[in-house]
Amino acid sequence: MDMESFRRIRTLHDIKLEKARLRYESLVAENAMMDSIRAMGNLFSLVRYIRKASAGFGTAFAVASRITRFTSGIFRRSKPETGDDGEETVRF
């Protein structure tokens, strides 16, 4: 409470108004603090970790499957093909 608030108090009604204002400010500050605590709780929740981990595994699996497809395609093309008579044939 600042000095300006003290100077405005002249009657008992002014004291009640100031008390109500202080209660309101206290509730607003408390609600803001609880919102911050809830946000921190959501940030570090187990469900969030599971979601992030599953998304990471999905991404890693997608990358691994693309690499596997790419390398298998390279190795499949690099093998010389043999015909029915056992001779190597070149594919263009």
N, C-alpha and C positions, 0 to 999 in steps of 0.2 A: 504494500500500500504506500503510495507516494504522498508527499506533503500536500499536493493539490487536492487530493481526496479528503484529507483532514480539514483543510480550509473550507470545503463546501459543507461540512457537517455543522448544522446549526440546531437541529431539533432531533427528537427521538425518531421521527419518521425518516429523516436523512440517514440515521444510523441503520434502520431497518433496510432501507434501499441499498446502502453500501454493503451490508451483510449479504443481501440477496445477490448483488453483483459479484461479490467475492465467491459465493457458492457457485454461481454460474461459471465464472472463470475457472474455478477448480474442477468442475465437471467437464468442461471443454478440454482442459489440459489432461485430465485422467482418460477421457475417451481417445484423445490423440495418442497417448502413451499406450493404451491397450491395443489400438490399431497397429501401432509399430511392433508391439510384442507378437500379435497374431501374424503379422507379415513375416517376422523373423521365424516364427514357428513353422509357417508354411514353407519358408525357404529351406529349412533343415529337416523337413519331415521325411519319414521313411517312404511314403508313397512317391514323393518327388524323386528320391534316389532310385527307386525301382523303375520309374518312368524313364529317367535319364539313362540308366544302365541298359534297359531294354532297347531304347532308341540307339544307343551306342553299339549294342550287339547286332541290331538290324543293319546298321550302316557297315559294320565290319564284315558281316556275312555277305552283303551286297558287293562290297569291294572284292572280297575273296572269290566270289563266284565269277565276277567279271574278269579277274586275273586268270582264273582257271580256264574260262572259256577262251580267252585270248591266247594263252600259252598252248592249250590243246589244239587250237586252230593253227598255230604256227607249226607245231610238231606234226600235225596231220598232213600239212602241205609239204613239209620237207622230206617225208619218206618217199623213196622212189617206188612207184607202183609196179607190180609184176603182172604180166598177162596170164592167160590160161596156160601158155606153154613154158612159163617160168622165166621168160625174158623180161627185162625191165622196160617199161614203157614210160615215155615222158608225157606229162600232162601240161598243156598250155592253157 
